[in-house]
C-alpha cells in the first residue's frame, strides 16, 4: 500500500468519534431527592445524551416533567450500560441537581451553581455517592 495513503487513512480514521461505554451507580444518602441527568460536554449530539439545553432548543415546554432520574433519599439508581459516540476531547458528564426538579429548574442551574454538581465520568464503571450533607463525589 502507498505509505501516503496509509498515513491519510490513519489520520481520517483517528479523527472520527470514538464509541465508549459507561455504567453508573448513584447512591443518595442525603435527606432530599436528587435529580440526575446524563449528557456529554461536546459533539456529536445523539439521543440519550442530550443536555436539557439541547432539548429546550427543540421546543419542549419548560414546565414539563423531565426525562432525568429522580433518586429519593436513601435510594440507589443504576444505569447498567450505556454507549455513546464521543469526538476527541468530549467527555460523559453526570449532572446532579439538588432536589426534585422541573425542566425549567434544570435550565436555570448552570455549571458551578450551588444546586448542580457535574461529575465527569470515565469509560467503564462509575460509582457516585451523594453523602448525608449533599456533597457529590466519585467513589
N, C-alpha and C positions, 0 to 999 in steps of 0.2 A: 504494500500500500504506500502511496505517496506520503512522505513524512509531513508535508504541509497540510494535506487533507486530514491526516490523523490528529494533528495539533488543533486544527479548526474544529473537528468533530468533538474532541475532548472539551474544548472551550465552550462550544454551544451546549453540549450535554451538561457540563458542570454549572452553567448559569441558570438552568431551569429550576422551578420549585422542587424541593425535596419532600418526600412523604414521611411523616413522623406519626407515631402512635403514643398515646398517653393513657394512663389510668389514674384516677383521682379519688381519694377518700378524704372527706372533710368531716371532722368531729367538732360539734358545737357544744362546748362545756359552759358557755355563758348562760345567763338567765333571760336572754331575749332571743327571738328568732333572728336568723341571719339569712340574707338573700345572696345567692352566689350566681355568677354568670361567667360562662366560659367564652373566651374570644381570643383573638390574636392581635398583635400590635403592628401588623403590616400586611402586605399582599401575599397571595391573591385572595380576594373576598370569596367566601364559599358558605353554603348553607350549613348551619350548625356551629359556625364560628363567627357570625356577625355580631358586632357590638350593638348596644342599644342605640347609639348614634347612627349607625348604618341602617338599622331597621327603621328609625324615625324618618329617615330620608325617603322611605317608600310610602309614606303617608299614613302610617299607623296612628290611631288615636292615642294621645298621651295618657289618658286615664284608664286605658285597657289593662286588664290583668297581664302580668308579664310572663314570659316564657322561661325565665330563670327558675332556679330551685330555691324554695324556702326550707331552711333547716330549723326545725323547732329546737328550743333549749334541751340539752341532754341527748340529742339525736345525732346520727351519722348519716351522711349522704355519700353515695358511691357512683362513679362512672367507671365501669369495669374496663372499657376500652373505647377510645375514640381516635380516629385517624384524620389527618388533615394535610394539606399541601402548604409548604412554607417557603417563601422566597428567602434568599440569603439575608441574614440579619433579622428576620421575623421570628418572634417567639410566641408561644402559647401563654396566655395570661388568664388566671382565675381572679375575677373581681369579687370581693367580699364586701357587701353593703350591710352596715349595721342596722338591723331592724327588718320588718316585713315591709317591702317597698312596692309602690305602684310604678308603672313605667315612667311617668314624668319625674318621679323621685330619682330614678336611675340616671336620667338625663341631667338632672341638676347636680349630681355628685361627681365632681371632677377628680381626676387622679391627684392624690395627695390631700384630699379633703378629709376631715375628721370622720366622716360617715362612710368612707370607702378605702379599702386596702387592696392593692394589686399585688398578686403573687405570681412571679414568673415561674413557669413550670419547666421541668426537664423531661425529655422523652423517656417513656417508661413509667414506673410507678411514682406517684406523688402523694405524700401524706401531709395533710394540713390540719392544724389544731387551732381552734378558737378557744382560748382559755377563759376561765371564770370572769376575768376582768374585760373580756372582749378583744384582747390582743391576738392578732392572727400571725401564725408562724409555721414554717415548714418543720416537720419532724425528721 
